Amino acid sequence: MEGYNTSIEYKRVKLMVQTQDKGPDFNYVESLIYLAGRVIATKRRAYTQYLHEPNLAAIIRQNLEDLHTEVIDEIVEGKYDNFIS
């Protein structure tokens, strides 16, 4: 399943947010926040409880979208300001 990549300029620095499904061996989606090519934060959301749902692909897709949006919102709200010098 495809993920999301968004470049965001915040406080005159460029951050990259990458969100992807880690697949059936891990059962979670993960967002990584990059600053200058270095991971500064990671956020995960498990979907183990939905593994037997017939609409699992749609659930994963929604988790991807929600987590990606959540992380971008957190950046704008200043949650990761301590990583920006």
Secondary structure, 3 states (H helix, E strand, C coil): CCCEEEEEEECCEEEEEEEEECCCCCCEEEEEEEECCEEEEEEEEECHHHCCCCCHHHHHHHHHHHHHHHHHHHHHCCCCHHHCC
